[in-house]
């Protein structure tokens, strides 16, 4: 498996090039080629999952070649337990999203070419170990996303696309400045994240904190953490279904991934100083705020969008605990949220395709005409609620267990918020799927084979990880333990500004 | 080393080619019916000047027919009026490329063709290019002034080329008046420098001032006066007011030429006077200003003001040429970031940025011309749904150029900005860096507005169909492919820029 990460990352781009060469009058061919182009990456991902060494904390499958030697910029990729989880999530969701996009009928060629470019950008972010390369991929991803929302989105797509672009770009700008300061602070100058790792300590505490905050804002916009979250409901609601899935399933994880990789890895002392307010307190606020907002929504897709804000709050809370349970729970929650929210958005897409609206009050009793659909929805909703036996239960319990030792009061608030989560989910389930059937929707067809093909793999993962979370926990355990020690050691050695 | 007059001729091959071609075109104009042939001749002249600037070596011998970049020769030409060194040659390459693209664009421009006066037009473009070449190479205030005026005078005429268009007349007149005032102030400042140092030679001025020939404040006033002329050429605040009107009124190829060639030459002349002229090179690529001359602080303020006012001005524009004019003002501000850090890293970032700026700004104007050719429109509404009404290639190319101007990877403009910001952060100009970053965000907004109009808006049907002919398509590819390519691998160009930050000091 030479250069496996490079192949995984750039095969979709190759697929995009092929798609661009196909004649635009044969959309079926384009869709099939696009689907085929995501499969090799997925297959390599499965092999990677099998072959990954779970005992070591070192980066694996490393490719490193000088890119711009005069500036010490390398093409440097590799994975550890944290990033491989995200790589797998991306490689899994992309083929499903291509399947879910088969209904696209305008500008088919452009859509699928952009989608494949997006996949390359996302994978690149997760495998990059050179900060410059990371930044390039981080930005590259913006362009296809902008067009995918802006051209193929809903009625307010232009506003949503521009808002998304400007918010993320504003964050990137802060990231770039911090990146340059870190580069010039390291001797010898380097962008390689593993070599920058001890470099953060070279700065005085005040600079470390400023750098940390600059990076944090860049990533918090992506998570998205209050008060940087307002782009998310707009982008989610206007984006086509598959793009919402990618947004919630993968893009949001880049925020928390970035914090773990860059903030934790390079500035451990500052991380320890600032984690309580920036991560734990803000995360808890996100949990409650997102749930309350979700309760107030009348649009089904908006509700799911706000539930994402709430669920990403658990990730932040778990990360801030600096205990093995907390960190493991956080990363597991990232993976679980990726699969569950993907299901939720796909399910919203199913009903939107049939009824052409998403107004919660406009439905009722859908269980009668669509039993299979309702069963899968029930599974996804209960999973999102954190019901025992389903995947999110494990990760949320780990987060709460982990943070109990560190931040007991916040943990109580976060745990109580589960009531709110259950509230908006059950209430929605009752209003849309149960109750009296609306006459207009009596004849709706149940989910078809194509839709099942996108939903069932995710449902299976939710079930399996609910009883056997070690499939993921084994992957991430060693790396997270190492990271936790790094932060604690950095906090002990580094001068705190308290 | 003082190269003699004979060697000076050999080193002046690029300029001689251009002058010869300009004269030849004027002479041939009355007899040649097919005016495209004159354009083709001008193209050939630009290509020949480019090759001559790189250098020609006689086959099977060690002798150099034309000495240029490859030979790496350095020295004074024409009794120390002109200098040849890496820095000059680098800019000559950029100018030759800019002139080539200008002529190529003109050959495909509806505004320029079929006026019956193309002969003069091409000759003027070549003459202006000669001026640009000497702006980069002047080592003497007098020569600098002559070169700058040669560029200015030809530009006034080129701006007013469409004589029957009121906008063109207004633009040319405004340009002339602003330019005249700026030149006058500059010449006044030069006379002070001459009076203080007793010479027009940069080196002699440098030596005299270094030995305390004048009070620093006096020198500073003289320098500020000279800056009026240079600032006018690069369109830096507060000498930027002419740019939007002139860019709007001039034929689009001329606008592109002014926004790239003329601006780059302004930077060349600025760097040559302020770095080897008024500063002292030190170890590790650092420079120190002559005692008491704090021009970096002044230029720091100018840089921040230029980028901010340029970007804010662009926000409300509906005419693409005006919008790009404001954007090019902002880019002068970005370029000045490399100017104030007093370090070779800043200078090579500027040189690299000039190359990327050439690609993306010329590209953007080329698309504006393609659209104007087909529909006669330059306003934002004329771009509505461009991608969906036959203009897919121009629209995609425009998106590439605009994203590059905005500084988004993996495009050349990002790399250019990266090096500029890196130089600024390295020297710890954090306030400047923050202002610069805030500006890129503002800029992204208006670039995105154009992209949105082209892709996200649907055509209403009254915009007209945009067709792309092979001639203009070549230009778009010629500029767009390197814009992407330099974003992915830029080491050779950066190495060239690095080698070109080399001034011959005698």
Contacts between the chains, C-beta under 8 A, distances in Angstrom:
chain1	res1	chain2	res2	distance
A	67	B	489	7.7
A	68	B	489	7.9
A	68	B	490	6.9
A	68	B	491	5.3
A	68	B	494	7.2
A	69	B	491	7.0
A	70	B	491	6.7
A	70	B	494	6.5
A	70	B	495	7.1
A	70	B	498	7.4
A	71	B	422	8.0
A	71	B	494	8.0
A	135	B	409	7.3
A	136	B	409	4.3
A	136	B	410	5.8
A	136	B	414	7.9
A	139	B	408	5.5
A	139	B	409	4.8
A	139	B	414	7.5
A	140	B	409	6.0
A	140	B	410	6.0
A	142	B	408	7.0
A	143	B	403	6.6
A	143	B	408	6.8
A	146	B	448	7.8
A	147	B	455	6.5
A	150	B	452	6.7
A	150	B	455	6.8
A	150	B	456	4.5
A	151	B	455	5.9
A	151	B	456	5.9
A	157	B	456	7.0
A	158	B	452	5.7
A	158	B	456	4.9
A	158	B	457	7.6
A	161	B	452	7.6
A	161	B	456	7.0
A	162	B	445	7.7
A	162	B	448	5.8
A	162	B	452	6.6
A	165	B	444	7.4
A	165	B	448	6.3
A	166	B	441	7.0
A	166	B	444	6.7
A	166	B	445	6.5
A	166	B	448	7.6
A	169	B	408	7.8
A	169	B	441	6.3
A	169	B	444	5.6
A	170	B	441	5.6
A	173	B	437	4.3
A	173	B	438	7.9
A	173	B	440	6.3
A	173	B	441	6.1
A	174	B	437	7.5
A	176	B	418	7.6
A	176	B	421	6.8
A	176	B	437	7.2
A	177	B	421	7.4
A	177	B	425	6.7
A	177	B	433	5.9
A	177	B	434	7.3
A	177	B	437	6.1
A	180	B	421	6.3
A	180	B	422	5.4
A	180	B	425	4.1
A	180	B	426	7.6
A	180	B	433	7.9
A	181	B	425	6.0
A	183	B	422	7.6
A	184	B	422	7.9
A	184	B	425	6.3
A	184	B	426	5.1
